[in-house]
Amino acid sequence: MMVGYKGLQGMFSPKATELYAAILGLQIARQLGHLYVILEMDAKEIIMNLQSLEESWSVEGVLVD
């Protein structure tokens, strides 16, 4: 189990914040050499976006991609 944090300044949507946290967590896991990662979150829309093979055209689409 791993925990990390990073402060952000500005106004972000809840979806953008959750996506950014997932990205940072995956980057940390990769830097530590973990090959298998379980990403746990309760934001159903984000989970569906990350599992989809289609390009996301939402405002947060850049983070999803």
C-alpha positions in Angstrom: 0.0 0.0 0.0 1.3 3.4 -0.9 0.2 7.0 0.0 1.2 10.2 -1.7 0.0 13.8 -1.8 0.6 17.0 -3.8 -0.8 20.4 -3.3 -2.6 22.1 -6.2 -3.6 25.7 -6.6 -6.7 26.7 -8.5 -10.3 25.6 -9.0 -10.7 22.1 -10.4 -13.8 19.9 -10.9 -14.1 16.9 -8.6 -13.6 14.7 -11.7 -10.4 16.5 -12.7 -9.1 16.2 -9.1 -9.8 12.4 -9.0 -8.2 11.9 -12.4 -5.1 13.9 -11.4 -4.8 11.9 -8.2 -5.0 8.6 -10.2 -2.4 9.8 -12.6 0.0 10.8 -9.8 -0.5 7.4 -8.1 0.2 5.5 -11.3 3.3 7.6 -11.9 4.6 6.9 -8.4 4.0 3.2 -8.8 5.8 3.1 -12.1 8.8 5.0 -10.7 9.0 2.5 -7.8 9.0 -0.4 -10.4 5.6 -1.9 -9.6 4.4 -3.9 -12.6 0.9 -4.7 -11.2 -1.2 -2.0 -9.7 -4.7 -2.0 -8.2 -6.2 1.5 -8.5 -9.1 1.8 -6.0 -11.6 4.7 -6.2 -15.3 5.2 -5.8 -15.9 7.6 -8.7 -17.9 5.4 -11.1 -17.7 7.8 -14.0 -13.9 8.0 -13.8 -13.6 4.3 -13.6 -15.7 3.9 -16.7 -13.7 6.6 -18.5 -10.4 4.9 -17.7 -11.6 1.5 -18.8 -13.0 2.8 -22.1 -11.1 2.4 -25.3 -12.8 5.4 -26.8 -11.3 8.9 -26.8 -12.8 11.2 -24.1 -14.3 14.5 -25.4 -15.1 15.8 -22.0 -13.4 18.9 -20.4 -11.2 16.5 -18.5 -10.5 14.4 -21.6 -6.8 15.2 -21.7 -6.4 13.7 -18.2 -8.4 10.6 -19.2 -6.2 10.1 -22.3 
